[in-house]
Amino acid sequence: MVKDSLKPVYIEAFDLDDAWFRCLSEILEHGYVYKITRGSYEGQKRLEFDFVTVRIKSPAHQMIPIMPEGSGIPAPTSIDYIHSYLSYLLTGQKTETEDYTYGERLVDAKVRIRQMHEGKEMIREMPLEVNQVEEVIKIYKDQGYGTNQAVMEIGMPSDIKLHDPPCLRLIDTRVRYGKLHFFPYFRSWDLWGGFPSNLGGLELVKQYMAEEIGVENGEIIASSKGLHLYDYTWDLARQRTGKIDTEIK
């Protein structure tokens, strides 16, 4: 008996709007349906790529998805939201209810240590005293572009114990052909709203870093084994792509 095998998908797009549309179109054709047994939205169905790589050649050109006039389809994000999201990525601020933020992990990472004190569990945070964004800028400015070490990490081993571990795990970088390129990896990734907001925010970070390094702004090549659509967005995806009659099994 021949077993099914993984079906990795490669998508090449011009800008972020084009990438989002192409991903919607491809996932309706090649996505795998399963019921979530652990994690966010447990019990719901999800349509997901086995693995996907998305190359965006000019991410700065059109940074948010364009909705057809009169379609009635709600926009998944806005340019105002993306600009506000930038502060989330470049500061270490977080609320008391948050275990982490992407910004904290990037610019003010801390290790959380659980301890028992007088019969109660206490959480102590130990700063790692590293700003990865500024360190990567410094590496390229001071030591040139011939390195594979300029990677910014979001995930850490203890995240496996969190109820909601980070979806974005790392942002690898490269300066080549006079441009700064980003290579983010997401363990899990909501295609409808998360994809355009996350990549829009990362594009603004990349633009800032490229200017500081003194190079041009380059591409984004993102990958994920968990890019997905929740079942409540399937009809929206069909409407946006014009694949109204596509059957999802």
ZAFI-907896 format. One record per residue: residue number from 1; x, y, z of N, C-alpha, C in turn. Coordinates in steps of 0.001 Angstrom, whole numbers, plus 500000, padded with zeros to 6 digits. Layout:
<nodes>
(node NUM,(X,Y,Z),(X,Y,Z),(X,Y,Z))
...
</nodes>
This chain:
<nodes>
(node 1,(500842,498815,500000),(500000,500000,500000),(500889,501251,500000))
(node 2,(500608,502172,499067),(501386,503395,498946),(500830,504442,499904))
(node 3,(501679,504943,500768),(501258,505957,501729),(501376,507346,501112))
(node 4,(500501,508243,501579),(500606,509636,501161),(501881,510229,501735))
(node 5,(502435,511194,501043),(503641,511858,501516),(503380,513355,501643))
(node 6,(504275,514046,502332),(504153,515480,502473),(504202,516172,501114))
(node 7,(503492,517276,501009),(503442,518020,499745),(503900,519465,499998))
(node 8,(505208,519712,500041),(505700,521079,500204),(505287,521945,499015))
(node 9,(504987,523205,499300),(504542,524146,498278),(505502,525334,498248))
(node 10,(505858,525773,497049),(506696,526955,496873),(505891,528011,496144))
(node 11,(505831,529203,496709),(505061,530298,496128),(505988,531490,495905))
(node 12,(505973,532033,494718),(506767,533212,494391),(505824,534364,494101))
(node 13,(506034,535486,494797),(505111,536616,494680),(505879,537911,494524))
(node 14,(505180,538935,494006),(505804,540232,493801),(505850,541039,495096))
(node 15,(504672,541247,495715),(504614,542030,496944),(503775,541296,497981))
(node 16,(503513,541918,499128),(502802,541244,500210),(501345,540975,499864))
(node 17,(500714,541874,499138),(499340,541648,498687),(499281,540433,497768))
(node 18,(500196,540366,496832),(500261,539246,495898),(500547,537934,496632))
(node 19,(501440,537975,497605),(501786,536765,498366),(500584,536231,499124))
(node 20,(499842,537126,499766),(498663,536715,500540),(497621,536074,499627))
(node 21,(497365,536701,498478),(496376,536172,497540),(496799,534798,497012))
(node 22,(498065,534666,496636),(498542,533395,496094),(498496,532286,497146))
(node 23,(498804,532629,498392),(498734,531630,499469),(497296,531166,499689))
(node 24,(496350,532103,499670),(494939,531737,499797),(494528,530780,498681))
(node 25,(494923,531125,497470),(494557,530311,496311),(495149,528907,496404))
(node 26,(496428,528824,496791),(497110,527534,496849),(496606,526669,497995))
(node 27,(496302,527280,499138),(495889,526462,500281),(494512,525834,500037))
(node 28,(493661,526515,499267),(492361,525929,498933),(492524,524686,498055))
(node 29,(493612,524639,497291),(493866,523506,496407),(494704,522416,497078))
(node 30,(495639,522819,497949),(496621,521861,498466),(496636,521725,499995))
(node 31,(495692,522351,500671),(495689,522297,502122),(495195,520963,502676))
(node 32,(495612,520674,503890),(495227,519453,504604),(494283,519846,505734))
(node 33,(493155,519177,505846),(492164,519489,506874),(492352,518574,508080))
(node 34,(492384,519180,509260),(492453,518375,510483),(491787,519113,511626))
(node 35,(491476,518373,512663),(490868,518945,513861),(491949,519217,514892))
(node 36,(491962,520417,515462),(492981,520809,516430),(492757,520064,517744))
(node 37,(493762,519335,518201),(493651,518571,519445),(494392,519220,520602))
(node 38,(495256,520185,520294),(495976,520911,521337),(496353,522287,520815))
(node 39,(496229,523295,521658),(496614,524637,521265),(495425,525558,521098))
(node 40,(495689,526707,520488),(494632,527694,520268),(493516,527105,519407))
(node 41,(492280,527462,519739),(491105,527014,518990),(490964,525489,518988))
(node 42,(491310,524866,520098),(491181,523409,520212),(489753,522983,519882))
(node 43,(489639,521955,519046),(488335,521444,518645),(487872,521948,517291))
(node 44,(488458,523032,516795),(488072,523556,515498),(488859,522880,514373))
(node 45,(488364,523061,513160),(489060,522524,511994),(489990,523577,511405))
(node 46,(491079,523084,510838),(492069,523968,510249),(492491,523394,508897))
(node 47,(492642,524270,507913),(493153,523909,506588),(494593,524396,506532))
(node 48,(495539,523500,506287),(496941,523838,506492),(497843,523256,505410))
(node 49,(498862,524023,505016),(499913,523484,504156),(500747,522475,504945))
(node 50,(501235,521430,504286),(502210,520542,504922),(503490,521317,505220))
(node 51,(503917,522082,504263),(505065,522992,504414),(505000,523974,503258))
(node 52,(505331,525234,503541),(505273,526235,502476),(506450,527191,502593))
(node 53,(506976,527566,501453),(507988,528616,501357),(507419,529703,500454))
(node 54,(507453,530938,500946),(506883,532057,500198),(507965,533100,499964))
(node 55,(508297,533324,498716),(509286,534349,498355),(508569,535612,497908))
(node 56,(508846,536730,498587),(508252,538016,498242),(509369,538938,497763))
(node 57,(509366,539250,496473),(510481,539976,495869),(510519,541459,496240))
(node 58,(509361,542097,496317),(509305,543536,496620),(508269,543792,497709))
(node 59,(508546,543363,498930),(507538,543464,499998),(507129,544890,500339))
(node 60,(507962,545875,500026),(507621,547261,500350),(506629,547865,499361))
(node 61,(506394,547215,498223),(505575,547805,497161),(504126,547980,497587))
(node 62,(503490,546909,498025),(502105,546951,498506),(502051,546083,499754))
(node 63,(501958,546734,500927),(502176,546019,502177),(500928,545432,502797))
(node 64,(499748,545807,502335),(498519,545236,502900),(497646,544685,501774))
(node 65,(496864,543652,502068),(495972,543084,501052),(494936,544101,500569))
(node 66,(494698,544094,499279),(493699,544973,498676),(492405,544193,498487))
(node 67,(491310,544717,499033),(490006,544078,498869),(489296,544680,497651))
(node 68,(488727,543855,496793),(488001,544374,495623),(486866,545304,496056))
(node 69,(486739,546409,495367),(485702,547384,495713),(484320,546756,495609))
(node 70,(483522,546944,496637),(482161,546424,496642),(482044,544952,496993))
(node 71,(483161,544295,497331),(483111,542860,497610),(482487,542553,498971))
(node 72,(482594,543504,499895),(482070,543255,501242),(482952,542375,502087))
(node 73,(484124,542001,501566),(485055,541156,502312),(485837,542041,503289))
(node 74,(485828,541723,504575),(486552,542559,505543),(488061,542466,505333))
(node 75,(488733,543618,505375),(490189,543631,505228),(490833,542949,506428))
(node 76,(491817,542077,506204),(492435,541339,507312),(493360,542187,508174))
(node 77,(493811,543334,507652),(494682,544223,508419),(494632,545597,507772))
(node 78,(495368,546548,508348),(495412,547910,507802),(496822,548453,507972))
(node 79,(497139,549485,507235),(498469,550074,507341),(498661,550711,508711))
(node 80,(497592,551240,509292),(497694,551807,510642),(498028,550726,511661))
(node 81,(497390,549558,511501),(497675,548461,512433),(499125,548002,512292))
(node 82,(499615,547918,511072),(500988,547474,510846),(501991,548447,511467))
(node 83,(501720,549732,511344),(502624,550718,511952),(502576,550623,513480))
(node 84,(501401,550350,514046),(501325,550168,515502),(501997,548864,515908))
(node 85,(501933,547866,515041),(502566,546571,515297),(504084,546697,515333))
(node 86,(504614,547699,514612),(506059,547919,514591),(506586,548201,516000))
(node 87,(505843,548987,516778),(506286,549271,518143),(506270,548005,518990))
(node 88,(505365,547091,518683),(505318,545797,519366),(506576,544985,519073))
(node 89,(507130,545149,517873),(508305,544379,517471),(509621,544997,517923))
(node 90,(509634,546296,518180),(510896,546975,518462),(511018,547493,519896))
(node 91,(510068,547122,520760),(510190,547477,522175),(509967,546224,523015))
(node 92,(510449,546270,524244),(510296,545128,525138),(509089,545223,526041))
(node 93,(508195,546172,525789),(507034,546361,526657),(506064,545189,526540))
(node 94,(505505,544788,527684),(504471,543766,527704),(503595,543969,528923))
(node 95,(502417,543377,528897),(501504,543498,530017),(501785,542405,531044))
(node 96,(501166,542511,532201),(501374,541522,533261),(500836,540149,532876))
(node 97,(499891,540113,531971),(499287,538833,531579),(500045,538147,530436))
(node 98,(501035,538813,529858),(501779,538247,528729),(503041,537537,529209))
(node 99,(503258,536321,528716),(504494,535597,529015),(505666,536193,528253))
(node 100,(505402,536764,527089),(506439,537317,526219),(505759,538174,525165))
(node 101,(506535,538942,524444),(506119,539535,523170),(507273,539309,522199))
(node 102,(506994,539391,520913),(508081,539265,519939),(509119,540364,520165))
(node 103,(508631,541577,520470),(509546,542674,520711),(510459,542427,521901))
(node 104,(509895,541881,522967),(510730,541575,524131),(511822,540588,523756))
(node 105,(511465,539550,523045),(512461,538544,522657),(513519,539132,521728))
(node 106,(513146,540103,520914),(514099,540686,519972),(515037,541697,520612))
(node 107,(514507,542570,521473),(515330,543691,521943),(515596,543705,523444))
(node 108,(514884,542875,524220),(515075,542887,525674),(514708,541520,526255))
(node 109,(515338,540486,525733),(514964,539117,526095),(515222,538830,527574))
(node 110,(514311,538028,528166),(514429,537638,529567),(514124,536156,529705))
(node 111,(514807,535513,530618),(514507,534132,530975),(513573,534165,532172))
(node 112,(512474,533438,532079),(511512,533376,533181),(511799,532134,534030))
(node 113,(512030,532347,535310),(512364,531265,536223),(511240,531103,537249))
(node 114,(510686,529907,537322),(509618,529628,538287),(510240,529086,539573))
(node 115,(509866,529695,540695),(510397,529285,541988),(509268,529201,543004))
(node 116,(509447,528358,544008),(508490,528259,545105),(508976,529128,546254))
(node 117,(508079,529972,546756),(508421,530845,547887),(507259,530837,548870))
(node 118,(507529,530284,550073),(506520,530177,551123),(505266,529483,550613))
(node 119,(505484,528405,549876),(504394,527584,549377),(503698,528106,548134))
(node 120,(504146,529229,547603),(503539,529798,546405),(504547,529831,545262))
(node 121,(504044,529591,544068),(504906,529658,542894),(505128,531115,542499))
(node 122,(506386,531500,542372),(506754,532851,541977),(507512,532791,540652))
(node 123,(507351,533824,539851),(508062,533904,538579),(509061,535051,538641))
(node 124,(510323,534718,538410),(511383,535728,538392),(511931,535828,536977))
(node 125,(512162,537043,536527),(512684,537259,535186),(514137,537699,535256))
(node 126,(514978,537020,534471),(516395,537349,534420),(516725,537937,533049))
(node 127,(517038,539241,532970),(517369,539855,531667),(518626,539242,531063))
(node 128,(518590,539017,529762),(519760,538506,529047),(520642,539636,528527))
(node 129,(520137,540865,528640),(520906,542056,528273),(521453,541981,526846))
(node 130,(520538,541714,525915),(520934,541687,524511),(519799,542248,523667))
(node 131,(520134,543145,522759),(519211,543663,521769),(519632,543067,520427))
(node 132,(518899,542056,519986),(519321,541316,518789),(519277,542178,517529))
(node 133,(518315,543082,517448),(518219,543957,516278),(519477,544804,516137))
(node 134,(519867,545431,517238),(521057,546280,517195),(522334,545462,517020))
(node 135,(522368,544251,517582),(523555,543396,517422),(523744,542978,515974))
(node 136,(522654,542643,515282),(522759,542265,513865),(523223,543455,513033))
(node 137,(522684,544621,513311),(523134,545829,512613),(524635,546028,512831))
(node 138,(525077,545855,514061),(526490,546043,514394),(527380,545020,513697))
(node 139,(526936,543767,513644),(527715,542719,512968),(527986,543111,511525))
(node 140,(526926,543511,510815),(527090,543836,509399),(527914,545105,509193))
(node 141,(527722,546093,510058),(528458,547351,509887),(529939,547204,510232))
(node 142,(530228,546421,511281),(531607,546331,511770),(532417,545205,511136))
(node 143,(531738,544119,510731),(532472,542943,510288),(532120,542482,508879))
(node 144,(531328,543266,508188),(531028,542933,506804),(529868,541970,506649))
(node 145,(529627,541578,505401),(528426,540821,505057),(528667,539321,504888))
(node 146,(529904,538883,505034),(530223,537476,504800),(530032,536613,506026))
(node 147,(528798,536490,506497),(528519,535708,507691),(527149,535055,507617))
(node 148,(527025,533910,508261),(525725,533251,508426),(525287,533262,509883))
(node 149,(525871,534142,510688),(525591,534158,512119),(524584,535229,512538))
(node 150,(524143,536068,511627),(523282,537199,511990),(521811,536781,511997))
(node 151,(521450,535945,512963),(520082,535451,513094),(519487,535949,514401))
(node 152,(518230,536352,514351),(517519,536827,515539),(516515,535764,515961))
(node 153,(516640,535283,517186),(515822,534173,517658),(514716,534650,518589))
(node 154,(513530,534139,518351),(512376,534426,519195),(512160,533298,520198))
(node 155,(512232,532072,519712),(511961,530914,520553),(513100,530593,521500))
(node 156,(512746,529953,522617),(513737,529427,523539),(513198,528098,524090))
(node 157,(514084,527216,524593),(513661,525869,524981),(512478,525819,525943))
(node 158,(512409,526741,526880),(511344,526711,527880),(509962,527001,527299))
(node 159,(509903,527488,526052),(508611,527800,525439),(507735,526566,525272))
(node 160,(508336,525398,525255),(507555,524160,525076),(506543,523971,526197))
(node 161,(506779,524614,527346),(505880,524487,528490),(504778,525549,528501))
(node 162,(504854,526537,527618),(503858,527598,527595),(502550,527115,526967))
(node 163,(501452,527696,527421),(500153,527383,526821),(500089,527890,525383))
(node 164,(500672,529056,525140),(500715,529640,523791),(502152,530021,523454))
(node 165,(502977,529066,523038),(504370,529385,522677),(504414,530243,521422))
(node 166,(505506,530974,521215),(505589,531879,520052),(505392,531146,518727))
(node 167,(504628,531772,517849),(504462,531233,516493),(505696,531541,515649))
(node 168,(506144,532778,515710),(507387,533167,515031),(508563,532665,515863))
(node 169,(509440,531871,515261),(510533,531269,516022),(511875,531935,515779))
(node 170,(512112,532378,514558),(513380,533050,514275),(513249,533913,513025))
(node 171,(514139,534883,512945),(514267,535715,511752),(515731,535653,511340))
(node 172,(516022,534863,510333),(517384,534818,509820),(517564,535990,508857))
(node 173,(518797,536436,508696),(519051,537585,507833),(520245,537327,506926))
(node 174,(520306,538097,505876),(521458,538027,504968),(521570,539345,504211))
(node 175,(522798,539827,504071),(523057,540946,503164),(523773,540368,501953))
(node 176,(523119,540440,500840),(523709,539939,499592),(523204,540793,498430))
(node 177,(524079,541007,497450),(523763,541837,496289),(523357,543249,496730))
(node 178,(523968,543718,497829),(523743,545088,498288),(522423,545319,498990))
(node 179,(521719,544212,499379),(520406,544364,500010),(520302,543474,501257))
(node 180,(519474,543929,502213),(519184,543128,503407),(517938,542302,503162))
(node 181,(518054,540983,503373),(516942,540061,503174),(516580,539391,504499))
(node 182,(515286,539111,504687),(514794,538424,505890),(514316,537023,505519))
(node 183,(514559,536071,506441),(514122,534678,506276),(513428,534230,507558))
(node 184,(512169,534635,507782),(511473,534238,509005),(510908,532821,508916))
(node 185,(510840,532152,510084),(510202,530838,510160),(509114,530873,511231))
(node 186,(507923,530427,510859),(506785,530345,511766),(506417,528883,511989))
(node 187,(506342,528459,513257),(505912,527082,513537),(504427,526918,513243))
(node 188,(503645,527984,513504),(502217,528022,513223),(501885,529434,512786))
(node 189,(500921,529584,511842),(500753,530904,511240),(499360,531033,510642))
(node 190,(498579,531944,511175),(497243,532213,510659),(497355,532972,509341))
(node 191,(496897,532373,508270),(497034,532975,506949),(496121,534180,506760))
(node 192,(494909,534129,507280),(493965,535203,506989),(494417,536539,507587))
(node 193,(494620,536614,508892),(494968,537876,509525),(496411,537990,509972))
(node 194,(496992,536873,510422),(498351,536910,510950),(499407,537148,509879))
(node 195,(499292,536463,508769),(500267,536552,507678),(500496,537997,507213))
(node 196,(499438,538734,506836),(499679,540095,506340),(500159,541056,507429))
(node 197,(499679,540886,508663),(500106,541778,509743),(501548,541496,510155))
(node 198,(501885,540211,510306),(503238,539830,510703),(504266,540270,509666))
(node 199,(504005,539962,508403),(504981,540299,507362),(505059,541805,507121))
(node 200,(503946,542502,507279),(503984,543945,507161),(504859,544564,508248))
(node 201,(504704,544068,509491),(505533,544561,510580),(506996,544220,510396))
(node 202,(507286,542986,509976),(508670,542573,509750),(509300,543362,508607))
(node 203,(508495,543712,507607),(509017,544518,506505),(509466,545887,507010))
(node 204,(508723,546486,507925),(509126,547778,508477),(510398,547650,509310))
(node 205,(510522,546546,510043),(511760,546298,510793),(512939,546167,509829))
(node 206,(512721,545444,508746),(513782,545242,507749),(514206,546567,507120))
(node 207,(513240,547411,506820),(513557,548718,506242),(514409,549536,507203))
(node 208,(514042,549523,508478),(514819,550256,509487),(516244,549725,509568))
(node 209,(516381,548403,509614),(517701,547805,509744),(518556,548047,508500))
(node 210,(517958,547964,507325),(518701,548203,506084),(519253,549623,506060))
(node 211,(518435,550588,506487),(518889,551980,506511),(520040,552157,507497))
(node 212,(519930,551504,508672),(520984,551621,509680),(522288,550961,509213))
(node 213,(522168,549853,508511),(523353,549145,508008),(523982,549899,506846))
(node 214,(523153,550585,506065),(523647,551313,504906),(523542,550527,503617))
(node 215,(522519,549643,503539),(522292,548854,502327),(520858,549077,501866))
(node 216,(520522,548517,500707),(519158,548628,500200),(518256,547612,500871))
(node 217,(516969,547836,500767),(515957,546940,501320),(515712,545778,500354))
(node 218,(515705,544553,500873),(515610,543384,500003),(514327,542580,500136))
(node 219,(514459,541291,499938),(513324,540374,499863),(512975,539791,501232))
(node 220,(511814,539144,501285),(511441,538286,502409),(511173,536898,501836))
(node 221,(511821,535898,502411),(511521,534511,502058),(511104,533817,503344))
(node 222,(509800,533624,503495),(509236,533076,504726),(508901,531607,504541))
(node 223,(508998,530842,505627),(508642,529428,505567),(507872,529018,506817))
(node 224,(507063,527963,506659),(506254,527492,507782),(505732,526094,507495))
(node 225,(505677,525261,508533),(504991,523981,508405),(503591,524080,509014))
(node 226,(503168,525331,509331),(501871,525494,509962),(501063,526679,509467))
(node 227,(501251,527095,508204),(500446,528186,507656),(499043,527656,507383))
(node 228,(498032,528301,507977),(496706,527693,507976),(495578,528708,507878))
(node 229,(494398,528192,507584),(493142,528938,507638),(492207,528222,508603))
(node 230,(491655,528967,509559),(490614,528404,510419),(489323,528268,509613))
(node 231,(488475,527351,510040),(487286,527044,509243),(486349,528242,509070))
(node 232,(486358,529190,510001),(485455,530338,509874),(485911,531324,508795))
(node 233,(487101,531115,508219),(487567,532002,507132),(487563,531296,505774))
(node 234,(487148,530041,505709),(487201,529321,504444),(486343,529995,503378))
(node 235,(485132,530401,503747),(484260,531043,502766),(484819,532393,502323))
(node 236,(485438,533131,503239),(486062,534402,502872),(487186,534178,501864))
(node 237,(487978,533119,502085),(489068,532806,501161),(488520,532426,499788))
(node 238,(487435,531680,499772),(486814,531317,498496),(486338,532572,497762))
(node 239,(485711,533486,498508),(485220,534721,497883),(486365,535543,497320))
(node 240,(487426,535709,498109),(488528,536586,497682),(489246,536038,496456))
(node 241,(489354,534710,496353),(490082,534106,495238),(489177,533765,494058))
(node 242,(487873,533901,494250),(486937,533540,493190),(486713,532046,493063))
(node 243,(487216,531278,494037),(487054,529821,493987),(485857,529407,494844))
(node 244,(484710,529949,494493),(483507,529775,495296),(483103,528313,495422))
(node 245,(483317,527544,494370),(482859,526153,494352),(483919,525161,494790))
(node 246,(485074,525646,495250),(486139,524736,495668),(485705,523945,496898))
(node 247,(485795,522631,496797),(485417,521764,497919),(486640,521523,498809))
(node 248,(486448,521713,500101),(487517,521473,501066),(487221,520181,501785))
(node 249,(488150,519191,501659),(487933,517902,502296),(489023,517630,503315))
</nodes>
